[in-house]
Every structure is written in C-alpha cells, then in structure tokens.
C-alpha cells in the first residue's frame, strides 16, 4: 500500500502520510470485498483527497459535496478559516491533471450535506469521508446526513478527529458498527457492517480511539470557563 501514496502527488491535500494510508486502506478493503465501490466526500476543496479515486477504475462513482464557502467557522480558530478562490471549477481543473483521471464518474453538489436528499444520488455509497466544516455542530449534521446516503455495510470516516472528537464520540454511542482509528493518523472510521472489520484490523486499524491533545485542551478550557462563570443573580 505504500506504493499507492504517490496517488496523492498531483493535488495539494491537507492530509498527513498516515491519514493517506488510513484512507487507502479503507479503499483497498472495500475494493477487495466488493470489486468496485462508490465514494462520497464532504468538503473537497482543491480535490486532494479525491485524486486516488478519480483514476481508480475500481471506483465506479464519486460524489463531492461542498457548499464552497470563502470562509467558515473552525473549532481551532477564534476567527473564521479562509478558503480563497474556493470553487468547483478550480477543483475540476486540478483533477483533470491527474494521470488516468475519469471525470465522467464525478458528481458535484455545491451545498451542505444535510441539504441533499438520498433521491438526489439515486444509489447509496460504500465509502464516505467527512472533511467539511470543522465545528461540532457541522460534523454532527454531516454524519447524520451521510448516514442516510451510505449502504448498511459501508464505511464512514472522519478527518481531523482531534478537532471534532466530541461529535464522533456521540455518533459512536448512537451508531452500531465497528469504530476504529488508524494509528498515527487523524482519521477515525466506522464500519457499519461486520464484513470489513477483519480487513481493517489486518491493515493496522485499532478500536482504541485516541484522545488527542487539542481535544484535551478544549475540554480543559471549557471546564475552566464554567468554573469562572459568574453566578446568576439572586432575585
């Protein structure tokens, strides 16, 4: 699978080496089990995490959902995060440069995931990657939205798990499936069915979910704020 890392070489991607291995291992598990697969992504930006799928013949369909904001809230920043020049047209230009790219299988929706109905897709997908707005509220809405668009034995993966761990843990409590983390990465995924768990275990995934430093700092800050909150006036 290390040889497949070069498939991320063509477009800038905000993923680490371990993130990429995590995503590639899910792809290989699905392709090995199904032969072909359908991929959906929330938050495509430049197209960096679409590039391994756009040239993979085993991927028969790609759905990209992105409202294309120029800025949006982010739990990591006190101000909004900027996305200058964010457009579907720019992403398509980037993807067209990927060797072997097949853009005919790509369907784009310039909207939020929760604004999309399952009927708009026609068929459910096998693999979902959530990498949209990095806020607890948006990540929660994205998960519930894409859950309706995913096959019962599909896989849903979150990026930047340390930023949106709270909604991930809530989803874990409410969703049946095998939840796992790829060591060294910021990717947490749930295999909704039981068929892929063994393949992901063999690829190095573990059901021990991390508690990243950023999440610990957020919790500590929240506790500190509550401790110093002024008492309500007595009427």
JOFENFEN-V846999 format. One record per run of one state. SS is the DSSP state (2 for helix, 1 for strand, 0 for the rest). FROM is the first residue (numbers start at 1). TO is the last residue. If there is no record, write none. Layout:
SS,FROM,TO
SS,FROM,TO
//
This chain:
0,1,1
2,2,8
0,9,16
2,17,34
0,35,36
1,37,42
0,43,50
2,51,54
0,55,58
1,59,65
0,66,70
1,71,72
0,73,73
1,74,74
0,75,80
1,81,82
0,83,87
2,88,96
0,97,102
2,103,105
1,106,109
0,110,112
2,113,115
0,116,117
2,118,121
0,122,124
1,125,130
0,131,133
1,134,134
0,135,135
2,136,147
0,148,149
1,150,158
0,159,164
2,165,174
0,175,177
1,178,182
0,183,187
1,188,191
0,192,196
2,197,202
0,203,204
1,205,206
0,207,212
2,213,227
0,228,235
//
